[in-house]
Amino acid sequence: MEIIDIDQIAESMKSREVPVLDAGILGYDEAFDIQSKLASKIIEKDYRGIILLLEHQPVITIGSNHSRDNLISTEKRLRESGIDLTSSNRGGDITLHAPGQVICYPVLNLKYFGKDLTAFVQNLEQVILDTLDTYGIKGRRAEKHRGVFIENSKIASIGLRVRKWVSIHGFSLNVNIDLSYFQHIIACGLKDLPQVSMSSLLEENIAIDDVKEQIIKSLESVFGIKTVKSNLIG
């Protein structure tokens, strides 16, 4: 059973304001199904889009290169650790999602935001950089790698898929995530750039809801949009 009514959400996308839906904690496949249905509505109706904020149950996803070379643990060990394993049609390599990591899925019609995928990725990176900056964390881009880095560690990953100029998937930002989850993979295939989190850097627990609010503010600033919170949870 869907946790959101797709038709109701489609109604909320009629205005120029971009709805933001906080979907709580979802399984990866469930979130993908929601994104796909919303993307189809956006294509059909030519809406500007919607932004989903959520966390995932523990899951390792393998991107469009379909390689398991960077999967360290066996599927048996993953099951014993309570971690799902799934393939994804997003770009990129292998990564991991779990509670304590904010996921932002901007399901946007890029006809309204410039038909430039490179610029879109750079804008998402800027959203992350601006969000981190509000916490006094200095992030950086890395040549030839998507995402955001802190010195020689990675704190945020980006993976996208675009169909008819509508994007799905998005970025993940490590907030309070248990970094031991990443022992099962070489995240993004970057052996020399281990994962780090906001809480490990600041040595304190960070309120997830506060980070989501900062992400929304950064999205508004970087993309020049006005958002409206949607509470259409079924």
JOQUIZI-V112465 format. One record per helix or strand. SS is the DSSP state (H for helix, E for strand). FROM is the first residue (numbers start at 1). TO is the last residue. If there is no record, write none. Layout:
ss=SS from=FROM to=TO
ss=SS from=FROM to=TO
//
This chain:
ss=E from=4 to=4
ss=H from=6 to=12
ss=E from=18 to=26
ss=H from=28 to=45
ss=E from=49 to=56
ss=E from=59 to=62
ss=E from=71 to=71
ss=H from=75 to=80
ss=E from=84 to=87
ss=E from=94 to=97
ss=E from=101 to=109
ss=H from=110 to=112
ss=H from=117 to=133
ss=E from=140 to=142
ss=E from=145 to=150
ss=E from=153 to=163
ss=E from=166 to=174
ss=H from=179 to=184
ss=E from=185 to=185
ss=H from=187 to=189
ss=E from=195 to=195
ss=H from=198 to=202
ss=H from=208 to=223
ss=E from=227 to=230
ss=E from=233 to=233
//
